[in-house]
Amino acid sequence: MRTADTYDYAVIRVVPRVEREEFVNVGIILSCERAGFLQARIELDEARVRALDPTVDLAMVRRHLAAIPAICRGGEAAAPIGLLPPRARFHWLTARRSAVIQTSSTHMGRCGDLEATLEHLMETMVRPPRPRAG
């Protein structure tokens, strides 16, 4: 039987007008040092972001969001940050910023399936709630 892994995660947010501090959750960064796991999943709901700021530069937002999974994968394509160890890349990605792309505080958990946990976090923290049946 596989033991549960301890993981850290942060929610990726788009804050189109930083001075207003309004945001839309657009993704998750999940890290498990023991398993060597560092992944980000992003789903940008452009209509929700535009609802906060109709003038937002979505091309710029998409470019910056695309860098996050590249940094998680690491390697020379994401240099120089991509050359750091995975845990250092996670900490760099989740550092506090006053920018259009931000992350939540880091949270911890335990699970037996990191991929399933990443999907669960996307469903509960990023995707809009579904209407209840009945």
GROMACS elastic network, one bead per residue, 0.5 to 0.9 nm:
[ bonds ]
;  ai    aj funct       b0    kb
    2     5     6  0.89590   500
    2   112     6  0.68929   500
    3   111     6  0.83338   500
    3   112     6  0.64871   500
    4   110     6  0.58129   500
    4   113     6  0.79244   500
    5    32     6  0.71254   500
    5    34     6  0.73664   500
    5    35     6  0.75784   500
    5   109     6  0.82170   500
    5   110     6  0.53068   500
    5   111     6  0.53326   500
    5   112     6  0.59757   500
    5   113     6  0.80595   500
    5   114     6  0.79710   500
    6    31     6  0.88704   500
    6    32     6  0.63813   500
    6    33     6  0.82520   500
    6    34     6  0.79590   500
    6   108     6  0.70895   500
    6   109     6  0.56724   500
    6   111     6  0.66601   500
    6   112     6  0.89158   500
    7    30     6  0.69324   500
    7    31     6  0.55739   500
    7    33     6  0.74387   500
    7    34     6  0.87057   500
    7    37     6  0.89021   500
    7   107     6  0.83599   500
    7   108     6  0.56320   500
    7   109     6  0.53805   500
    7   110     6  0.59914   500
    7   111     6  0.76573   500
    7   114     6  0.81425   500
    8    29     6  0.82992   500
    8    30     6  0.58575   500
    8    31     6  0.52499   500
    8    32     6  0.64842   500
    8    33     6  0.88575   500
    8   106     6  0.63951   500
    8   107     6  0.54981   500
    8   109     6  0.64618   500
    8   110     6  0.87851   500
    9    28     6  0.67883   500
    9    29     6  0.54187   500
    9    31     6  0.61672   500
    9    32     6  0.88253   500
    9    90     6  0.89144   500
    9    94     6  0.88645   500
    9   104     6  0.88808   500
    9   105     6  0.85144   500
    9   106     6  0.55799   500
    9   107     6  0.53833   500
    9   108     6  0.64188   500
    9   109     6  0.82197   500
    9   118     6  0.88178   500
    9   121     6  0.89768   500
   10    27     6  0.85332   500
   10    28     6  0.58093   500
   10    29     6  0.54143   500
   10    30     6  0.68193   500
   10    94     6  0.68281   500
   10   103     6  0.59860   500
   10   104     6  0.53770   500
   10   105     6  0.61394   500
   10   107     6  0.63172   500
   10   108     6  0.89947   500
   11    25     6  0.65713   500
   11    26     6  0.75033   500
   11    27     6  0.57936   500
   11    29     6  0.65047   500
   11    30     6  0.89231   500
   11    94     6  0.88932   500
   11   102     6  0.84195   500
   11   103     6  0.53652   500
   11   104     6  0.51506   500
   11   105     6  0.78073   500
   11   106     6  0.80535   500
   11   121     6  0.87178   500
   11   122     6  0.88777   500
   11   125     6  0.74143   500
   11   126     6  0.78900   500
   12    24     6  0.85379   500
   12    25     6  0.58597   500
   12    26     6  0.56077   500
   12    28     6  0.55370   500
   12    29     6  0.71005   500
   12    40     6  0.89104   500
   12    42     6  0.79406   500
   12    65     6  0.87870   500
   12    94     6  0.86047   500
   12   101     6  0.71938   500
   12   102     6  0.59745   500
   12   104     6  0.66283   500
   12   126     6  0.87019   500
   13    23     6  0.60154   500
   13    24     6  0.54876   500
   13    26     6  0.55164   500
   13    27     6  0.70434   500
   13    28     6  0.89399   500
   13   100     6  0.80435   500
   13   101     6  0.58142   500
   13   102     6  0.51640   500
   13   103     6  0.55838   500
   13   104     6  0.73502   500
   14    22     6  0.85009   500
   14    23     6  0.54069   500
   14    24     6  0.53518   500
   14    25     6  0.65205   500
   14    26     6  0.67455   500
   14    44     6  0.87414   500
   14    49     6  0.72887   500
   14    61     6  0.77636   500
   14    65     6  0.89650   500
   14    99     6  0.86530   500
   14   100     6  0.56009   500
   14   102     6  0.64412   500
   14   103     6  0.85751   500
   15    18     6  0.55771   500
   15    19     6  0.89252   500
   15    20     6  0.83326   500
   15    21     6  0.64842   500
   15    22     6  0.58504   500
   15    24     6  0.67477   500
   15    25     6  0.89871   500
   15    49     6  0.81460   500
   15    52     6  0.85468   500
   15    99     6  0.71956   500
   15   101     6  0.61547   500
   15   102     6  0.71098   500
   16    19     6  0.89846   500
   16    20     6  0.85724   500
   16    21     6  0.84268   500
   16    22     6  0.74943   500
   16    23     6  0.70019   500
   16    24     6  0.87322   500
   16    49     6  0.70550   500
   16    50     6  0.83636   500
   16    52     6  0.69467   500
   16    53     6  0.61638   500
   16    55     6  0.88140   500
   16    56     6  0.60747   500
   16    57     6  0.84880   500
   16    61     6  0.87898   500
   16    99     6  0.85396   500
   16   100     6  0.53991   500
   16   101     6  0.81917   500
   17    20     6  0.55880   500
   17    21     6  0.67301   500
   17    22     6  0.70783   500
   17    23     6  0.83847   500
   17    52     6  0.78972   500
   17    53     6  0.70203   500
   17    56     6  0.82248   500
   17    99     6  0.87474   500
   17   100     6  0.70336   500
   18    21     6  0.51426   500
   18    22     6  0.73203   500
   18    23     6  0.85912   500
   18    98     6  0.67848   500
   18    99     6  0.63682   500
   18   100     6  0.62725   500
   19    22     6  0.84024   500
   19    98     6  0.89728   500
   20    23     6  0.88282   500
   22    52     6  0.71612   500
   23    49     6  0.76707   500
   23    52     6  0.76948   500
   23   100     6  0.89079   500
   24    44     6  0.87807   500
   24    45     6  0.83016   500
   24    48     6  0.69057   500
   24    49     6  0.62721   500
   24    52     6  0.85063   500
   24   126     6  0.81089   500
   25    28     6  0.85192   500
   25    43     6  0.87976   500
   25    44     6  0.83415   500
   25    45     6  0.89165   500
   25   103     6  0.88639   500
   25   125     6  0.70581   500
   25   126     6  0.51120   500
   25   127     6  0.80237   500
   26    41     6  0.85244   500
   26    42     6  0.56494   500
   26    43     6  0.53156   500
   26    44     6  0.52052   500
   26    45     6  0.71098   500
   26    65     6  0.89912   500
   26   122     6  0.85290   500
   26   125     6  0.86606   500
   26   126     6  0.55947   500
   26   127     6  0.79056   500
   27    40     6  0.69961   500
   27    41     6  0.54110   500
   27    43     6  0.59573   500
   27    44     6  0.76983   500
   27   121     6  0.87884   500
   27   122     6  0.65879   500
   27   125     6  0.81502   500
   27   126     6  0.60510   500
   27   127     6  0.88803   500
   28    39     6  0.81866   500
   28    40     6  0.54873   500
   28    41     6  0.55257   500
   28    42     6  0.66443   500
   28   103     6  0.87035   500
   28   118     6  0.72048   500
   28   121     6  0.70903   500
   28   122     6  0.65205   500
   28   125     6  0.82532   500
   28   126     6  0.78296   500
   29    38     6  0.72713   500
   29    39     6  0.57720   500
   29    41     6  0.67220   500
   29    42     6  0.87492   500
   29    68     6  0.84035   500
   29    69     6  0.84327   500
   29    72     6  0.83168   500
   29    90     6  0.77817   500
   29    93     6  0.84081   500
   29    94     6  0.83639   500
   29   103     6  0.88189   500
   29   118     6  0.81615   500
   30    37     6  0.75505   500
   30    38     6  0.57459   500
   30    39     6  0.55172   500
   30    40     6  0.62909   500
   30    41     6  0.86764   500
   30    90     6  0.82204   500
   30   114     6  0.81587   500
   30   117     6  0.87616   500
   30   118     6  0.66981   500
   31    35     6  0.86496   500
   31    36     6  0.77900   500
   31    37     6  0.54132   500
   31    39     6  0.66850   500
   31    40     6  0.88415   500
   31    86     6  0.81382   500
   31    87     6  0.74568   500
   31    90     6  0.68372   500
   31   114     6  0.87806   500
   32    35     6  0.55321   500
   32    36     6  0.59915   500
   32    38     6  0.65342   500
   32    87     6  0.83233   500
   32   114     6  0.80770   500
   33    37     6  0.63342   500
   33    38     6  0.79696   500
   33    86     6  0.76060   500
   33    87     6  0.64791   500
   34    37     6  0.77390   500
   35    38     6  0.89068   500
   36    86     6  0.72937   500
   36    87     6  0.86566   500
   37    72     6  0.89264   500
   37    86     6  0.78523   500
   37   114     6  0.79895   500
   38    69     6  0.89048   500
   38    72     6  0.55452   500
   38    73     6  0.72583   500
   38    86     6  0.64676   500
   38    87     6  0.79839   500
   38    89     6  0.86179   500
   38    90     6  0.72692   500
   39    68     6  0.88295   500
   39    69     6  0.64733   500
   39    72     6  0.54769   500
   39    73     6  0.71155   500
   39   118     6  0.84437   500
   40    68     6  0.67474   500
   40    69     6  0.51426   500
   40    70     6  0.88063   500
   40    72     6  0.66664   500
   40    73     6  0.89491   500
   40   118     6  0.83491   500
   41    68     6  0.88068   500
   41    69     6  0.71033   500
   41   118     6  0.77459   500
   41   119     6  0.84672   500
   41   122     6  0.77034   500
   42    65     6  0.75234   500
   42    66     6  0.83909   500
   42    68     6  0.88223   500
   42    69     6  0.82894   500
   42   122     6  0.83732   500
   42   126     6  0.87080   500
   43   122     6  0.85594   500
   43   126     6  0.77538   500
   43   127     6  0.79993   500
   44    47     6  0.88354   500
   44    48     6  0.86179   500
   44    49     6  0.82085   500
   44    62     6  0.79418   500
   44    65     6  0.86928   500
   45    48     6  0.55401   500
   45    49     6  0.65695   500
   45    50     6  0.88220   500
   45   127     6  0.86627   500
   46    49     6  0.50990   500
   46    50     6  0.60370   500
   46    51     6  0.85336   500
   46    58     6  0.74880   500
   47    50     6  0.50337   500
   47    51     6  0.61177   500
   47    52     6  0.89280   500
   47    54     6  0.89836   500
   48    51     6  0.50833   500
   48    52     6  0.69218   500
   49    52     6  0.54230   500
   49    53     6  0.65184   500
   49    54     6  0.78598   500
   49    56     6  0.77649   500
   49    58     6  0.86435   500
   50    55     6  0.72113   500
   50    56     6  0.65857   500
   50    58     6  0.86180   500
   51    54     6  0.61787   500
   52    56     6  0.85936   500
   53    56     6  0.55306   500
   54    57     6  0.89274   500
   55    58     6  0.86853   500
   56    59     6  0.88493   500
   56    60     6  0.87199   500
   56    61     6  0.82643   500
   57    60     6  0.54871   500
   57    61     6  0.64332   500
   57    62     6  0.88751   500
   58    62     6  0.60242   500
   58    63     6  0.85070   500
   59    62     6  0.51971   500
   59    63     6  0.62619   500
   59    64     6  0.87641   500
   60    63     6  0.51039   500
   60    64     6  0.62621   500
   60    65     6  0.85796   500
   61    64     6  0.52673   500
   61    65     6  0.60765   500
   61    66     6  0.85427   500
   61   100     6  0.76402   500
   61   101     6  0.75360   500
   62    65     6  0.50895   500
   62    66     6  0.60216   500
   62    67     6  0.87871   500
   63    66     6  0.51925   500
   63    67     6  0.66684   500
   64    67     6  0.53550   500
   64    68     6  0.72397   500
   64   101     6  0.74399   500
   65    68     6  0.55672   500
   65    69     6  0.78150   500
   65   101     6  0.74827   500
   66    69     6  0.61959   500
   66    70     6  0.68281   500
   67    70     6  0.50879   500
   67    71     6  0.60984   500
   67    72     6  0.86480   500
   67    78     6  0.76598   500
   68    71     6  0.51775   500
   68    72     6  0.62792   500
   68    73     6  0.87713   500
   68    93     6  0.73850   500
   69    73     6  0.62012   500
   69    74     6  0.85756   500
   70    73     6  0.51343   500
   70    74     6  0.62440   500
   70    75     6  0.84573   500
   70    77     6  0.74259   500
   70    78     6  0.59359   500
   70    82     6  0.77456   500
   71    75     6  0.78672   500
   71    77     6  0.83219   500
   71    78     6  0.53122   500
   71    79     6  0.81426   500
   71    81     6  0.67706   500
   71    82     6  0.51734   500
   71    83     6  0.88476   500
   71    86     6  0.89613   500
   71    89     6  0.69213   500
   71    90     6  0.87211   500
   71    93     6  0.82169   500
   72    78     6  0.86355   500
   72    82     6  0.73956   500
   72    86     6  0.71340   500
   72    89     6  0.68227   500
   72    90     6  0.73685   500
   72    93     6  0.86956   500
   73    78     6  0.81114   500
   73    82     6  0.74109   500
   73    86     6  0.84807   500
   74    77     6  0.72374   500
   74    78     6  0.58246   500
   74    79     6  0.76973   500
   74    81     6  0.75766   500
   74    83     6  0.61421   500
   74    84     6  0.76434   500
   74    85     6  0.83231   500
   74    86     6  0.75440   500
   74    89     6  0.81401   500
   75    78     6  0.58151   500
   75    79     6  0.65400   500
   75    80     6  0.85001   500
   75    81     6  0.84675   500
   75    83     6  0.54095   500
   75    84     6  0.84730   500
   76    80     6  0.71400   500
   76    81     6  0.86931   500
   76    82     6  0.61602   500
   76    83     6  0.64064   500
   77    80     6  0.85794   500
   77    82     6  0.70800   500
   78    81     6  0.61118   500
   78    83     6  0.73827   500
   79    83     6  0.57629   500
   79    84     6  0.85416   500
   80    83     6  0.55481   500
   80    84     6  0.74176   500
   81    84     6  0.55599   500
   81    85     6  0.88647   500
   81    88     6  0.86187   500
   81    89     6  0.65703   500
   81    92     6  0.81711   500
   82    85     6  0.79398   500
   82    86     6  0.83504   500
   82    89     6  0.70531   500
   83    86     6  0.86961   500
   83    89     6  0.85571   500
   84    87     6  0.81217   500
   84    88     6  0.60446   500
   84    89     6  0.60937   500
   85    88     6  0.54071   500
   85    89     6  0.63669   500
   85    90     6  0.88662   500
   86    89     6  0.50371   500
   86    90     6  0.62356   500
   86    91     6  0.87356   500
   87    90     6  0.50807   500
   87    91     6  0.63344   500
   87    92     6  0.86457   500
   88    91     6  0.51047   500
   88    92     6  0.61064   500
   88    93     6  0.85892   500
   89    93     6  0.60788   500
   89    94     6  0.85806   500
   90    93     6  0.51519   500
   90    94     6  0.61743   500
   90    95     6  0.86038   500
   91    94     6  0.51741   500
   91    95     6  0.60131   500
   92    95     6  0.53662   500
   93    96     6  0.87239   500
   93   102     6  0.87717   500
   93   103     6  0.78824   500
   94    97     6  0.85551   500
   94   102     6  0.77229   500
   94   103     6  0.56903   500
   94   104     6  0.75310   500
   94   105     6  0.75875   500
   94   106     6  0.72442   500
   95   102     6  0.84045   500
   95   103     6  0.76124   500
   95   105     6  0.87434   500
   96   102     6  0.71131   500
   96   103     6  0.71491   500
   96   104     6  0.82800   500
   96   105     6  0.82096   500
   97   100     6  0.86986   500
   97   101     6  0.79782   500
   97   102     6  0.60194   500
   97   103     6  0.80114   500
   98   101     6  0.81733   500
   98   102     6  0.71855   500
   99   102     6  0.62458   500
  103   106     6  0.82123   500
  104   107     6  0.85595   500
  111   114     6  0.65951   500
  111   116     6  0.89007   500
  111   117     6  0.70311   500
  112   116     6  0.86946   500
  112   117     6  0.84395   500
  113   116     6  0.54130   500
  113   117     6  0.61883   500
  113   118     6  0.87398   500
  114   118     6  0.61255   500
  114   119     6  0.86574   500
  115   118     6  0.51139   500
  115   119     6  0.63603   500
  115   120     6  0.86737   500
  116   119     6  0.50757   500
  116   120     6  0.61047   500
  116   121     6  0.86169   500
  117   121     6  0.61005   500
  117   122     6  0.85395   500
  118   121     6  0.51786   500
  118   122     6  0.62652   500
  118   123     6  0.87221   500
  119   122     6  0.50583   500
  119   123     6  0.62535   500
  119   124     6  0.87322   500
  120   123     6  0.50742   500
  120   124     6  0.61744   500
  120   125     6  0.83226   500
  121   124     6  0.51684   500
  121   125     6  0.55095   500
  121   126     6  0.73317   500
  122   125     6  0.54518   500
  122   127     6  0.62695   500
  123   126     6  0.60159   500
  123   127     6  0.52918   500
  123   128     6  0.80105   500
  123   129     6  0.82160   500
  124   127     6  0.66013   500
  124   128     6  0.81725   500
  124   129     6  0.76753   500
  125   128     6  0.81906   500
  126   129     6  0.88438   500
  127   130     6  0.85747   500
  129   132     6  0.86966   500
  130   133     6  0.89839   500
